[in-house]
Amino acid sequence: MQVTLNLEGNSSLKGKRKVIKSLLGRVGARFNVGVSEVGRQDVYETAILGFAVCGPDKRVLNAVLDNILDFIEDNADAEVADSEMEFDLFFG
């Protein structure tokens, strides 16, 4: 999943880093997922975050990603501007 956040009123990379680092730590710990800032690292008021989960059931993964998005909307010091989910299936 990719989530774009607007950090309105933020005026420095240090301020952005504080918000993003806190959010990534809380999401990673709560949901046990891979998470990273994946784009717009040099823009003060925007962040693009990437989330990765693996599992055998697409419905479960979709529910986890939905819960992450809800958590971000409720707990981030930023506004969710956009989100996009993509599923890749691998067969062994």
mmCIF file as gemmi writes it, N, C-alpha and C atoms, coordinates in Angstrom:
data_model
loop_
_atom_site.group_PDB
_atom_site.id
_atom_site.type_symbol
_atom_site.label_atom_id
_atom_site.label_alt_id
_atom_site.label_comp_id
_atom_site.label_asym_id
_atom_site.label_entity_id
_atom_site.label_seq_id
_atom_site.pdbx_PDB_ins_code
_atom_site.Cartn_x
_atom_site.Cartn_y
_atom_site.Cartn_z
_atom_site.occupancy
_atom_site.B_iso_or_equiv
_atom_site.pdbx_formal_charge
_atom_site.auth_seq_id
_atom_site.auth_asym_id
_atom_site.pdbx_PDB_model_num
ATOM 1 N N . MET Axp A 1 ? 0.858 -1.17 0 1 0 ? 1 A 1
ATOM 2 C CA . MET Axp A 1 ? 0 0 0 1 0 ? 1 A 1
ATOM 3 C C . MET Axp A 1 ? 0.897 1.223 0 1 0 ? 1 A 1
ATOM 4 N N . GLN Axp A 2 ? 0.446 2.238 -0.658 1 0 ? 2 A 1
ATOM 5 C CA . GLN Axp A 2 ? 1.138 3.524 -0.67 1 0 ? 2 A 1
ATOM 6 C C . GLN Axp A 2 ? 0.165 4.582 -0.165 1 0 ? 2 A 1
ATOM 7 N N . VAL Axp A 3 ? 0.621 5.413 0.769 1 0 ? 3 A 1
ATOM 8 C CA . VAL Axp A 3 ? -0.209 6.46 1.347 1 0 ? 3 A 1
ATOM 9 C C . VAL Axp A 3 ? 0.515 7.789 1.204 1 0 ? 3 A 1
ATOM 10 N N . THR Axp A 4 ? -0.184 8.782 0.676 1 0 ? 4 A 1
ATOM 11 C CA . THR Axp A 4 ? 0.354 10.128 0.556 1 0 ? 4 A 1
ATOM 12 C C . THR Axp A 4 ? -0.252 10.982 1.66 1 0 ? 4 A 1
ATOM 13 N N . LEU Axp A 5 ? 0.617 11.632 2.418 1 0 ? 5 A 1
ATOM 14 C CA . LEU Axp A 5 ? 0.186 12.488 3.523 1 0 ? 5 A 1
ATOM 15 C C . LEU Axp A 5 ? 0.498 13.944 3.224 1 0 ? 5 A 1
ATOM 16 N N . ASN Axp A 6 ? -0.41 14.822 3.633 1 0 ? 6 A 1
ATOM 17 C CA . ASN Axp A 6 ? -0.16 16.26 3.612 1 0 ? 6 A 1
ATOM 18 C C . ASN Axp A 6 ? 0.148 16.693 5.034 1 0 ? 6 A 1
ATOM 19 N N . LEU Axp A 7 ? 1.273 17.356 5.22 1 0 ? 7 A 1
ATOM 20 C CA . LEU Axp A 7 ? 1.68 17.868 6.527 1 0 ? 7 A 1
ATOM 21 C C . LEU Axp A 7 ? 1.587 19.387 6.466 1 0 ? 7 A 1
ATOM 22 N N . GLU Axp A 8 ? 0.376 19.915 6.424 1 0 ? 8 A 1
ATOM 23 C CA . GLU Axp A 8 ? 0.173 21.352 6.274 1 0 ? 8 A 1
ATOM 24 C C . GLU Axp A 8 ? 0.792 22.104 7.435 1 0 ? 8 A 1
ATOM 25 N N . GLY Axp A 9 ? 1.411 23.221 7.114 1 0 ? 9 A 1
ATOM 26 C CA . GLY Axp A 9 ? 2.018 24.063 8.126 1 0 ? 9 A 1
ATOM 27 C C . GLY Axp A 9 ? 3.414 23.643 8.518 1 0 ? 9 A 1
ATOM 28 N N . ASN Axp A 10 ? 3.874 22.515 8.031 1 0 ? 10 A 1
ATOM 29 C CA . ASN Axp A 10 ? 5.226 22.072 8.349 1 0 ? 10 A 1
ATOM 30 C C . ASN Axp A 10 ? 6.218 22.913 7.539 1 0 ? 10 A 1
ATOM 31 N N . SER Axp A 11 ? 7.263 23.384 8.196 1 0 ? 11 A 1
ATOM 32 C CA . SER Axp A 11 ? 8.185 24.296 7.511 1 0 ? 11 A 1
ATOM 33 C C . SER Axp A 11 ? 9.623 23.814 7.47 1 0 ? 11 A 1
ATOM 34 N N . SER Axp A 12 ? 9.856 22.553 7.87 1 0 ? 12 A 1
ATOM 35 C CA . SER Axp A 12 ? 11.236 22.067 7.836 1 0 ? 12 A 1
ATOM 36 C C . SER Axp A 12 ? 11.262 20.55 7.679 1 0 ? 12 A 1
ATOM 37 N N . LEU Axp A 13 ? 12.386 20.059 7.189 1 0 ? 13 A 1
ATOM 38 C CA . LEU Axp A 13 ? 12.555 18.609 7.091 1 0 ? 13 A 1
ATOM 39 C C . LEU Axp A 13 ? 12.641 17.984 8.481 1 0 ? 13 A 1
ATOM 40 N N . LYS Axp A 14 ? 13.187 18.727 9.435 1 0 ? 14 A 1
ATOM 41 C CA . LYS Axp A 14 ? 13.278 18.226 10.807 1 0 ? 14 A 1
ATOM 42 C C . LYS Axp A 14 ? 11.88 17.999 11.39 1 0 ? 14 A 1
ATOM 43 N N . GLY Axp A 15 ? 10.968 18.937 11.158 1 0 ? 15 A 1
ATOM 44 C CA . GLY Axp A 15 ? 9.59 18.789 11.629 1 0 ? 15 A 1
ATOM 45 C C . GLY Axp A 15 ? 8.892 17.63 10.947 1 0 ? 15 A 1
ATOM 46 N N . LYS Axp A 16 ? 9.126 17.491 9.645 1 0 ? 16 A 1
ATOM 47 C CA . LYS Axp A 16 ? 8.539 16.378 8.897 1 0 ? 16 A 1
ATOM 48 C C . LYS Axp A 16 ? 9.067 15.053 9.424 1 0 ? 16 A 1
ATOM 49 N N . ARG Axp A 17 ? 10.363 14.975 9.618 1 0 ? 17 A 1
ATOM 50 C CA . ARG Axp A 17 ? 10.995 13.75 10.096 1 0 ? 17 A 1
ATOM 51 C C . ARG Axp A 17 ? 10.425 13.322 11.448 1 0 ? 17 A 1
ATOM 52 N N . LYS Axp A 18 ? 10.173 14.29 12.316 1 0 ? 18 A 1
ATOM 53 C CA . LYS Axp A 18 ? 9.605 13.995 13.634 1 0 ? 18 A 1
ATOM 54 C C . LYS Axp A 18 ? 8.226 13.342 13.496 1 0 ? 18 A 1
ATOM 55 N N . VAL Axp A 19 ? 7.378 13.911 12.664 1 0 ? 19 A 1
ATOM 56 C CA . VAL Axp A 19 ? 6.024 13.368 12.461 1 0 ? 19 A 1
ATOM 57 C C . VAL Axp A 19 ? 6.087 11.986 11.829 1 0 ? 19 A 1
ATOM 58 N N . ILE Axp A 20 ? 6.878 11.837 10.774 1 0 ? 20 A 1
ATOM 59 C CA . ILE Axp A 20 ? 6.937 10.587 10.029 1 0 ? 20 A 1
ATOM 60 C C . ILE Axp A 20 ? 7.591 9.482 10.853 1 0 ? 20 A 1
ATOM 61 N N . LYS Axp A 21 ? 8.676 9.783 11.536 1 0 ? 21 A 1
ATOM 62 C CA . LYS Axp A 21 ? 9.358 8.769 12.338 1 0 ? 21 A 1
ATOM 63 C C . LYS Axp A 21 ? 8.44 8.23 13.435 1 0 ? 21 A 1
ATOM 64 N N . SER Axp A 22 ? 7.713 9.107 14.085 1 0 ? 22 A 1
ATOM 65 C CA . SER Axp A 22 ? 6.782 8.689 15.129 1 0 ? 22 A 1
ATOM 66 C C . SER Axp A 22 ? 5.682 7.799 14.549 1 0 ? 22 A 1
ATOM 67 N N . LEU Axp A 23 ? 5.112 8.225 13.438 1 0 ? 23 A 1
ATOM 68 C CA . LEU Axp A 23 ? 4.035 7.451 12.818 1 0 ? 23 A 1
ATOM 69 C C . LEU Axp A 23 ? 4.524 6.089 12.345 1 0 ? 23 A 1
ATOM 70 N N . LEU Axp A 24 ? 5.671 6.046 11.678 1 0 ? 24 A 1
ATOM 71 C CA . LEU Axp A 24 ? 6.194 4.778 11.174 1 0 ? 24 A 1
ATOM 72 C C . LEU Axp A 24 ? 6.495 3.814 12.323 1 0 ? 24 A 1
ATOM 73 N N . GLY Axp A 25 ? 7.022 4.32 13.418 1 0 ? 25 A 1
ATOM 74 C CA . GLY Axp A 25 ? 7.3 3.476 14.571 1 0 ? 25 A 1
ATOM 75 C C . GLY Axp A 25 ? 6.037 2.887 15.168 1 0 ? 25 A 1
ATOM 76 N N . ARG Axp A 26 ? 4.998 3.718 15.306 1 0 ? 26 A 1
ATOM 77 C CA . ARG Axp A 26 ? 3.741 3.233 15.882 1 0 ? 26 A 1
ATOM 78 C C . ARG Axp A 26 ? 3.048 2.224 14.966 1 0 ? 26 A 1
ATOM 79 N N . VAL Axp A 27 ? 3.02 2.493 13.669 1 0 ? 27 A 1
ATOM 80 C CA . VAL Axp A 27 ? 2.381 1.566 12.728 1 0 ? 27 A 1
ATOM 81 C C . VAL Axp A 27 ? 3.156 0.255 12.666 1 0 ? 27 A 1
ATOM 82 N N . GLY Axp A 28 ? 4.474 0.327 12.55 1 0 ? 28 A 1
ATOM 83 C CA . GLY Axp A 28 ? 5.292 -0.882 12.473 1 0 ? 28 A 1
ATOM 84 C C . GLY Axp A 28 ? 5.133 -1.763 13.696 1 0 ? 28 A 1
ATOM 85 N N . ALA Axp A 29 ? 5.091 -1.151 14.869 1 0 ? 29 A 1
ATOM 86 C CA . ALA Axp A 29 ? 4.959 -1.923 16.112 1 0 ? 29 A 1
ATOM 87 C C . ALA Axp A 29 ? 3.563 -2.511 16.28 1 0 ? 29 A 1
ATOM 88 N N . ARG Axp A 30 ? 2.565 -1.735 15.952 1 0 ? 30 A 1
ATOM 89 C CA . ARG Axp A 30 ? 1.188 -2.18 16.163 1 0 ? 30 A 1
ATOM 90 C C . ARG Axp A 30 ? 0.76 -3.262 15.176 1 0 ? 30 A 1
ATOM 91 N N . PHE Axp A 31 ? 1.186 -3.138 13.916 1 0 ? 31 A 1
ATOM 92 C CA . PHE Axp A 31 ? 0.699 -4.042 12.876 1 0 ? 31 A 1
ATOM 93 C C . PHE Axp A 31 ? 1.75 -5.037 12.384 1 0 ? 31 A 1
ATOM 94 N N . ASN Axp A 32 ? 2.981 -4.91 12.828 1 0 ? 32 A 1
ATOM 95 C CA . ASN Axp A 32 ? 4.052 -5.821 12.424 1 0 ? 32 A 1
ATOM 96 C C . ASN Axp A 32 ? 4.169 -5.922 10.901 1 0 ? 32 A 1
ATOM 97 N N . VAL Axp A 33 ? 4.317 -4.764 10.27 1 0 ? 33 A 1
ATOM 98 C CA . VAL Axp A 33 ? 4.428 -4.681 8.81 1 0 ? 33 A 1
ATOM 99 C C . VAL Axp A 33 ? 5.71 -3.943 8.449 1 0 ? 33 A 1
ATOM 100 N N . GLY Axp A 34 ? 6.134 -4.12 7.211 1 0 ? 34 A 1
ATOM 101 C CA . GLY Axp A 34 ? 7.238 -3.339 6.688 1 0 ? 34 A 1
ATOM 102 C C . GLY Axp A 34 ? 6.72 -1.972 6.28 1 0 ? 34 A 1
ATOM 103 N N . VAL Axp A 35 ? 7.414 -0.927 6.69 1 0 ? 35 A 1
ATOM 104 C CA . VAL Axp A 35 ? 6.957 0.428 6.386 1 0 ? 35 A 1
ATOM 105 C C . VAL Axp A 35 ? 8.161 1.345 6.199 1 0 ? 35 A 1
ATOM 106 N N . SER Axp A 36 ? 8.033 2.268 5.239 1 0 ? 36 A 1
ATOM 107 C CA . SER Axp A 36 ? 9.124 3.193 4.963 1 0 ? 36 A 1
ATOM 108 C C . SER Axp A 36 ? 8.581 4.42 4.238 1 0 ? 36 A 1
ATOM 109 N N . GLU Axp A 37 ? 9.302 5.532 4.358 1 0 ? 37 A 1
ATOM 110 C CA . GLU Axp A 37 ? 8.993 6.683 3.527 1 0 ? 37 A 1
ATOM 111 C C . GLU Axp A 37 ? 9.613 6.399 2.166 1 0 ? 37 A 1
ATOM 112 N N . VAL Axp A 38 ? 8.807 6.399 1.106 1 0 ? 38 A 1
ATOM 113 C CA . VAL Axp A 38 ? 9.276 5.953 -0.204 1 0 ? 38 A 1
ATOM 114 C C . VAL Axp A 38 ? 9.309 7.05 -1.264 1 0 ? 38 A 1
ATOM 115 N N . GLY Axp A 39 ? 8.889 8.251 -0.907 1 0 ? 39 A 1
ATOM 116 C CA . GLY Axp A 39 ? 8.915 9.307 -1.907 1 0 ? 39 A 1
ATOM 117 C C . GLY Axp A 39 ? 8.759 10.672 -1.281 1 0 ? 39 A 1
ATOM 118 N N . ARG Axp A 40 ? 9.159 11.686 -2.044 1 0 ? 40 A 1
ATOM 119 C CA . ARG Axp A 40 ? 9.046 13.074 -1.642 1 0 ? 40 A 1
ATOM 120 C C . ARG Axp A 40 ? 9.798 13.384 -0.348 1 0 ? 40 A 1
ATOM 121 N N . GLN Axp A 41 ? 10.925 12.739 -0.146 1 0 ? 41 A 1
ATOM 122 C CA . GLN Axp A 41 ? 11.682 12.944 1.088 1 0 ? 41 A 1
ATOM 123 C C . GLN Axp A 41 ? 12.162 14.382 1.254 1 0 ? 41 A 1
ATOM 124 N N . ASP Axp A 42 ? 12.314 15.115 0.17 1 0 ? 42 A 1
ATOM 125 C CA . ASP Axp A 42 ? 12.844 16.472 0.253 1 0 ? 42 A 1
ATOM 126 C C . ASP Axp A 42 ? 11.761 17.549 0.267 1 0 ? 42 A 1
ATOM 127 N N . VAL Axp A 43 ? 10.487 17.152 0.35 1 0 ? 43 A 1
ATOM 128 C CA . VAL Axp A 43 ? 9.381 18.105 0.358 1 0 ? 43 A 1
ATOM 129 C C . VAL Axp A 43 ? 8.828 18.205 1.778 1 0 ? 43 A 1
ATOM 130 N N . TYR Axp A 44 ? 8.787 19.416 2.334 1 0 ? 44 A 1
ATOM 131 C CA . TYR Axp A 44 ? 8.396 19.613 3.731 1 0 ? 44 A 1
ATOM 132 C C . TYR Axp A 44 ? 6.962 19.206 4.035 1 0 ? 44 A 1
ATOM 133 N N . GLU Axp A 45 ? 6.042 19.477 3.131 1 0 ? 45 A 1
ATOM 134 C CA . GLU Axp A 45 ? 4.621 19.33 3.445 1 0 ? 45 A 1
ATOM 135 C C . GLU Axp A 45 ? 3.966 18.079 2.867 1 0 ? 45 A 1
ATOM 136 N N . THR Axp A 46 ? 4.754 17.183 2.297 1 0 ? 46 A 1
ATOM 137 C CA . THR Axp A 46 ? 4.201 15.958 1.716 1 0 ? 46 A 1
ATOM 138 C C . THR Axp A 46 ? 5.099 14.777 2.055 1 0 ? 46 A 1
ATOM 139 N N . ALA Axp A 47 ? 4.462 13.635 2.321 1 0 ? 47 A 1
ATOM 140 C CA . ALA Axp A 47 ? 5.214 12.391 2.548 1 0 ? 47 A 1
ATOM 141 C C . ALA Axp A 47 ? 4.493 11.26 1.84 1 0 ? 47 A 1
ATOM 142 N N . ILE Axp A 48 ? 5.257 10.382 1.232 1 0 ? 48 A 1
ATOM 143 C CA . ILE Axp A 48 ? 4.693 9.181 0.627 1 0 ? 48 A 1
ATOM 144 C C . ILE Axp A 48 ? 5.255 7.991 1.378 1 0 ? 48 A 1
ATOM 145 N N . LEU Axp A 49 ? 4.362 7.213 1.975 1 0 ? 49 A 1
ATOM 146 C CA . LEU Axp A 49 ? 4.745 6.065 2.786 1 0 ? 49 A 1
ATOM 147 C C . LEU Axp A 49 ? 4.368 4.78 2.076 1 0 ? 49 A 1
ATOM 148 N N . GLY Axp A 50 ? 5.227 3.773 2.192 1 0 ? 50 A 1
ATOM 149 C CA . GLY Axp A 50 ? 4.954 2.466 1.611 1 0 ? 50 A 1
ATOM 150 C C . GLY Axp A 50 ? 4.841 1.42 2.711 1 0 ? 50 A 1
ATOM 151 N N . PHE Axp A 51 ? 3.879 0.507 2.561 1 0 ? 51 A 1
ATOM 152 C CA . PHE Axp A 51 ? 3.629 -0.552 3.538 1 0 ? 51 A 1
ATOM 153 C C . PHE Axp A 51 ? 3.628 -1.886 2.813 1 0 ? 51 A 1
ATOM 154 N N . ALA Axp A 52 ? 4.246 -2.901 3.42 1 0 ? 52 A 1
ATOM 155 C CA . ALA Axp A 52 ? 4.301 -4.231 2.807 1 0 ? 52 A 1
ATOM 156 C C . ALA Axp A 52 ? 3.865 -5.276 3.832 1 0 ? 52 A 1
ATOM 157 N N . VAL Axp A 53 ? 2.959 -6.136 3.409 1 0 ? 53 A 1
ATOM 158 C CA . VAL Axp A 53 ? 2.521 -7.263 4.237 1 0 ? 53 A 1
ATOM 159 C C . VAL Axp A 53 ? 2.494 -8.514 3.373 1 0 ? 53 A 1
ATOM 160 N N . CYS Axp A 54 ? 2.701 -9.661 3.993 1 0 ? 54 A 1
ATOM 161 C CA . CYS Axp A 54 ? 2.667 -10.935 3.287 1 0 ? 54 A 1
ATOM 162 C C . CYS Axp A 54 ? 1.736 -11.882 4.023 1 0 ? 54 A 1
ATOM 163 N N . GLY Axp A 55 ? 1.065 -12.71 3.265 1 0 ? 55 A 1
ATOM 164 C CA . GLY Axp A 55 ? 0.195 -13.7 3.88 1 0 ? 55 A 1
ATOM 165 C C . GLY Axp A 55 ? -0.503 -14.54 2.832 1 0 ? 55 A 1
ATOM 166 N N . PRO Axp A 56 ? -1.178 -15.601 3.27 1 0 ? 56 A 1
ATOM 167 C CA . PRO Axp A 56 ? -1.788 -16.544 2.342 1 0 ? 56 A 1
ATOM 168 C C . PRO Axp A 56 ? -3.194 -16.16 1.88 1 0 ? 56 A 1
ATOM 169 N N . ASP Axp A 57 ? -3.801 -15.127 2.479 1 0 ? 57 A 1
ATOM 170 C CA . ASP Axp A 57 ? -5.197 -14.811 2.185 1 0 ? 57 A 1
ATOM 171 C C . ASP Axp A 57 ? -5.348 -13.324 1.876 1 0 ? 57 A 1
ATOM 172 N N . LYS Axp A 58 ? -5.772 -13.014 0.656 1 0 ? 58 A 1
ATOM 173 C CA . LYS Axp A 58 ? -5.903 -11.622 0.226 1 0 ? 58 A 1
ATOM 174 C C . LYS Axp A 58 ? -6.904 -10.858 1.079 1 0 ? 58 A 1
ATOM 175 N N . ARG Axp A 59 ? -7.966 -11.513 1.528 1 0 ? 59 A 1
ATOM 176 C CA . ARG Axp A 59 ? -8.965 -10.834 2.362 1 0 ? 59 A 1
ATOM 177 C C . ARG Axp A 59 ? -8.356 -10.376 3.686 1 0 ? 59 A 1
ATOM 178 N N . VAL Axp A 60 ? -7.533 -11.222 4.271 1 0 ? 60 A 1
ATOM 179 C CA . VAL Axp A 60 ? -6.882 -10.87 5.539 1 0 ? 60 A 1
ATOM 180 C C . VAL Axp A 60 ? -5.913 -9.711 5.326 1 0 ? 60 A 1
ATOM 181 N N . LEU Axp A 61 ? -5.137 -9.788 4.257 1 0 ? 61 A 1
ATOM 182 C CA . LEU Axp A 61 ? -4.179 -8.717 3.965 1 0 ? 61 A 1
ATOM 183 C C . LEU Axp A 61 ? -4.89 -7.399 3.702 1 0 ? 61 A 1
ATOM 184 N N . ASN Axp A 62 ? -5.987 -7.455 2.973 1 0 ? 62 A 1
ATOM 185 C CA . ASN Axp A 62 ? -6.773 -6.258 2.699 1 0 ? 62 A 1
ATOM 186 C C . ASN Axp A 62 ? -7.297 -5.649 3.997 1 0 ? 62 A 1
ATOM 187 N N . ALA Axp A 63 ? -7.756 -6.497 4.918 1 0 ? 63 A 1
ATOM 188 C CA . ALA Axp A 63 ? -8.25 -6.023 6.213 1 0 ? 63 A 1
ATOM 189 C C . ALA Axp A 63 ? -7.126 -5.363 7.012 1 0 ? 63 A 1
ATOM 190 N N . VAL Axp A 64 ? -5.931 -5.952 6.988 1 0 ? 64 A 1
ATOM 191 C CA . VAL Axp A 64 ? -4.787 -5.375 7.701 1 0 ? 64 A 1
ATOM 192 C C . VAL Axp A 64 ? -4.47 -3.997 7.133 1 0 ? 64 A 1
ATOM 193 N N . LEU Axp A 65 ? -4.422 -3.887 5.815 1 0 ? 65 A 1
ATOM 194 C CA . LEU Axp A 65 ? -4.113 -2.602 5.186 1 0 ? 65 A 1
ATOM 195 C C . LEU Axp A 65 ? -5.196 -1.571 5.464 1 0 ? 65 A 1
ATOM 196 N N . ASP Axp A 66 ? -6.452 -1.992 5.455 1 0 ? 66 A 1
ATOM 197 C CA . ASP Axp A 66 ? -7.545 -1.075 5.811 1 0 ? 66 A 1
ATOM 198 C C . ASP Axp A 66 ? -7.397 -0.583 7.245 1 0 ? 66 A 1
ATOM 199 N N . ASN Axp A 67 ? -7.022 -1.481 8.154 1 0 ? 67 A 1
ATOM 200 C CA . ASN Axp A 67 ? -6.821 -1.09 9.55 1 0 ? 67 A 1
ATOM 201 C C . ASN Axp A 67 ? -5.655 -0.115 9.704 1 0 ? 67 A 1
ATOM 202 N N . ILE Axp A 68 ? -4.601 -0.33 8.926 1 0 ? 68 A 1
ATOM 203 C CA . ILE Axp A 68 ? -3.465 0.592 8.954 1 0 ? 68 A 1
ATOM 204 C C . ILE Axp A 68 ? -3.9 1.979 8.48 1 0 ? 68 A 1
ATOM 205 N N . LEU Axp A 69 ? -4.643 2.016 7.396 1 0 ? 69 A 1
ATOM 206 C CA . LEU Axp A 69 ? -5.114 3.293 6.866 1 0 ? 69 A 1
ATOM 207 C C . LEU Axp A 69 ? -6.006 4.004 7.88 1 0 ? 69 A 1
ATOM 208 N N . ASP Axp A 70 ? -6.914 3.273 8.518 1 0 ? 70 A 1
ATOM 209 C CA . ASP Axp A 70 ? -7.765 3.867 9.557 1 0 ? 70 A 1
ATOM 210 C C . ASP Axp A 70 ? -6.926 4.404 10.709 1 0 ? 70 A 1
ATOM 211 N N . PHE Axp A 71 ? -5.908 3.638 11.119 1 0 ? 71 A 1
ATOM 212 C CA . PHE Axp A 71 ? -5.032 4.061 12.208 1 0 ? 71 A 1
ATOM 213 C C . PHE Axp A 71 ? -4.319 5.362 11.847 1 0 ? 71 A 1
ATOM 214 N N . ILE Axp A 72 ? -3.822 5.444 10.621 1 0 ? 72 A 1
ATOM 215 C CA . ILE Axp A 72 ? -3.13 6.657 10.18 1 0 ? 72 A 1
ATOM 216 C C . ILE Axp A 72 ? -4.081 7.849 10.188 1 0 ? 72 A 1
ATOM 217 N N . GLU Axp A 73 ? -5.286 7.647 9.672 1 0 ? 73 A 1
ATOM 218 C CA . GLU Axp A 73 ? -6.259 8.738 9.628 1 0 ? 73 A 1
ATOM 219 C C . GLU Axp A 73 ? -6.611 9.227 11.026 1 0 ? 73 A 1
ATOM 220 N N . ASP Axp A 74 ? -6.643 8.323 11.997 1 0 ? 74 A 1
ATOM 221 C CA . ASP Axp A 74 ? -7.024 8.678 13.367 1 0 ? 74 A 1
ATOM 222 C C . ASP Axp A 74 ? -5.859 9.189 14.213 1 0 ? 74 A 1
ATOM 223 N N . ASN Axp A 75 ? -4.622 8.84 13.876 1 0 ? 75 A 1
ATOM 224 C CA . ASN Axp A 75 ? -3.498 9.099 14.774 1 0 ? 75 A 1
ATOM 225 C C . ASN Axp A 75 ? -2.367 9.946 14.202 1 0 ? 75 A 1
ATOM 226 N N . ALA Axp A 76 ? -2.389 10.25 12.939 1 0 ? 76 A 1
ATOM 227 C CA . ALA Axp A 76 ? -1.279 11.005 12.347 1 0 ? 76 A 1
ATOM 228 C C . ALA Axp A 76 ? -1.492 12.504 12.504 1 0 ? 76 A 1
ATOM 229 N N . ASP Axp A 77 ? -0.393 13.223 12.675 1 0 ? 77 A 1
ATOM 230 C CA . ASP Axp A 77 ? -0.431 14.684 12.677 1 0 ? 77 A 1
ATOM 231 C C . ASP Axp A 77 ? -0.342 15.169 11.234 1 0 ? 77 A 1
ATOM 232 N N . ALA Axp A 78 ? -1.131 14.532 10.374 1 0 ? 78 A 1
ATOM 233 C CA . ALA Axp A 78 ? -1.145 14.834 8.947 1 0 ? 78 A 1
ATOM 234 C C . ALA Axp A 78 ? -2.471 14.352 8.367 1 0 ? 78 A 1
ATOM 235 N N . GLU Axp A 79 ? -2.769 14.834 7.19 1 0 ? 79 A 1
ATOM 236 C CA . GLU Axp A 79 ? -3.997 14.447 6.49 1 0 ? 79 A 1
ATOM 237 C C . GLU Axp A 79 ? -3.67 13.46 5.37 1 0 ? 79 A 1
ATOM 238 N N . VAL Axp A 80 ? -4.453 12.385 5.284 1 0 ? 80 A 1
ATOM 239 C CA . VAL Axp A 80 ? -4.276 11.425 4.201 1 0 ? 80 A 1
ATOM 240 C C . VAL Axp A 80 ? -4.828 12.054 2.926 1 0 ? 80 A 1
ATOM 241 N N . ALA Axp A 81 ? -3.951 12.275 1.962 1 0 ? 81 A 1
ATOM 242 C CA . ALA Axp A 81 ? -4.353 12.88 0.692 1 0 ? 81 A 1
ATOM 243 C C . ALA Axp A 81 ? -4.743 11.824 -0.334 1 0 ? 81 A 1
ATOM 244 N N . ASP Axp A 82 ? -4.094 10.647 -0.256 1 0 ? 82 A 1
ATOM 245 C CA . ASP Axp A 82 ? -4.341 9.601 -1.24 1 0 ? 82 A 1
ATOM 246 C C . ASP Axp A 82 ? -3.832 8.277 -0.682 1 0 ? 82 A 1
ATOM 247 N N . SER Axp A 83 ? -4.44 7.202 -1.139 1 0 ? 83 A 1
ATOM 248 C CA . SER Axp A 83 ? -3.933 5.87 -0.797 1 0 ? 83 A 1
ATOM 249 C C . SER Axp A 83 ? -4.204 4.936 -1.964 1 0 ? 83 A 1
ATOM 250 N N . GLU Axp A 84 ? -3.319 3.958 -2.095 1 0 ? 84 A 1
ATOM 251 C CA . GLU Axp A 84 ? -3.423 3.009 -3.206 1 0 ? 84 A 1
ATOM 252 C C . GLU Axp A 84 ? -2.921 1.651 -2.726 1 0 ? 84 A 1
ATOM 253 N N . MET Axp A 85 ? -3.714 0.613 -2.984 1 0 ? 85 A 1
ATOM 254 C CA . MET Axp A 85 ? -3.313 -0.738 -2.616 1 0 ? 85 A 1
ATOM 255 C C . MET Axp A 85 ? -3.056 -1.547 -3.872 1 0 ? 85 A 1
ATOM 256 N N . GLU Axp A 86 ? -2.048 -2.402 -3.798 1 0 ? 86 A 1
ATOM 257 C CA . GLU Axp A 86 ? -1.725 -3.297 -4.906 1 0 ? 86 A 1
ATOM 258 C C . GLU Axp A 86 ? -1.384 -4.663 -4.316 1 0 ? 86 A 1
ATOM 259 N N . PHE Axp A 87 ? -1.915 -5.7 -4.951 1 0 ? 87 A 1
ATOM 260 C CA . PHE Axp A 87 ? -1.666 -7.062 -4.485 1 0 ? 87 A 1
ATOM 261 C C . PHE Axp A 87 ? -0.936 -7.842 -5.561 1 0 ? 87 A 1
ATOM 262 N N . ASP Axp A 88 ? 0.144 -8.494 -5.185 1 0 ? 88 A 1
ATOM 263 C CA . ASP Axp A 88 ? 0.881 -9.376 -6.078 1 0 ? 88 A 1
ATOM 264 C C . ASP Axp A 88 ? 0.736 -10.798 -5.533 1 0 ? 88 A 1
ATOM 265 N N . LEU Axp A 89 ? 0.354 -11.697 -6.385 1 0 ? 89 A 1
ATOM 266 C CA . LEU Axp A 89 ? 0.19 -13.089 -5.981 1 0 ? 89 A 1
ATOM 267 C C . LEU Axp A 89 ? 1.366 -13.904 -6.47 1 0 ? 89 A 1
ATOM 268 N N . PHE Axp A 90 ? 1.899 -14.731 -5.58 1 0 ? 90 A 1
ATOM 269 C CA . PHE Axp A 90 ? 3.01 -15.603 -5.906 1 0 ? 90 A 1
ATOM 270 C C . PHE Axp A 90 ? 2.611 -17.035 -5.584 1 0 ? 90 A 1
ATOM 271 N N . PHE Axp A 91 ? 2.882 -17.914 -6.486 1 0 ? 91 A 1
ATOM 272 C CA . PHE Axp A 91 ? 2.54 -19.319 -6.279 1 0 ? 91 A 1
ATOM 273 C C . PHE Axp A 91 ? 3.831 -20.137 -6.281 1 0 ? 91 A 1
ATOM 274 N N . GLY Axp A 92 ? 3.956 -21.014 -5.287 1 0 ? 92 A 1
ATOM 275 C CA . GLY Axp A 92 ? 5.174 -21.802 -5.172 1 0 ? 92 A 1
ATOM 276 C C . GLY Axp A 92 ? 5.089 -23.126 -5.843 1 0 ? 92 A 1
